[in-house]
Amino acid sequence: MSKSSNFFEKCYEVARQIPFGRVTSYGAIAKYLAVPRSARAVGYAMTASHAKDVPAHRVVNRNGLLTGKHHFDGINLMQQLLENEGIQVKENQIQNF
């Protein structure tokens, strides 16, 4: 297993622990994994996760913006998934983040 795929798997393990109806940021996952300057790499992992049963829709940027939404099928799938969990989204941003 390559170093990056191992890192991606660690990101997926963390993302799978995010409870229904909750969100976190790329940076928070990076910090949790003791690589605080790797938020972008966490984003790459979430982009590559869609066929792996990972709730990537629960991971947003540090301002609560749905920056990964264009990696989901459909126009507003990421927002719809979040709203189905009771999370308020307005203009591509989590409210009360």
N, C-alpha and C positions, 0 to 999 in steps of 0.2 A: 504494500500500500504506500503510495507516495505521501510525502509530508503534507501537501495541500489537501489530499483527500482525507487524511487522518484529521486535519484541522476541521474540515467540513463536517465530518462525522461528529466531532465534539460540539460543533455549532448546532447540529441537528438534535443531539441529545438534550442540549439546553433548551432549544425551541420547543421540543416536545413536552417540557415541564411547565411551559407557560399555561396557566389555567384558562379555561373557557371564559370569555368575557374580559380578559386582561391583555395588555400589550406591553412590549418592552422595546428598547432601541438596539440598534446594531452595536453602538458603543457600550451599552450595559452588558451585552453578551460578551464582547471582547474583554471588558474589564473582569467579568466573572471568570473568564478563561485565563486570566493573568497575562493578557496581551493587550493592554489598554489602547494602544495606538493602531489596532487592527480592525477598526469598525468597518472599513471598506472591504476587507477580506471576509468579514461576516456577511456583508451584503452580497458578495460573490457567492458565498455558500448558500444563502437563501435563494438566489437566482437559480442555482443549480439543483434545488431541492424538490422541485414540483412533482416528481414521480416517486418520491420517497416517504410519503405520509408524514410530512413535516408541516406544522401550522405556520408557514412563512408569512401568512397574512397578519400575524400578530406581532411582527417585527417591523418597526418604522424608524425614521431618522430621529435625531435628538430633539427635534422640534415637534415631533408627532406627525410629520408629513408622510403621506403614502408614497414615498419615493420609489418603491418597488412595484407599483401598481401596473406598469406597462409590461411586466414579466408574467402577468396572469392572463389567462384566456378571457376574452370578452372585454368590454370597455370599462366596466366598473366592478369586476368580480371581487377584487380585494376589498373595496368599500362595502360591497354587499355581504361578503363573509363577515366582516367586522360588525356591520349593523345587525346581522342575524344573531350575533352574540351580545347585542345590547350596547355596543359602543357607538357613540355619536360621532359622526364624521361630517364636517362642513368644509366645502371647498378644498377637498383632498387633505384635510388635517383633522387629527383626533381632537375632539373637544375635551377639556378638562384633563389634559395629558399630564 
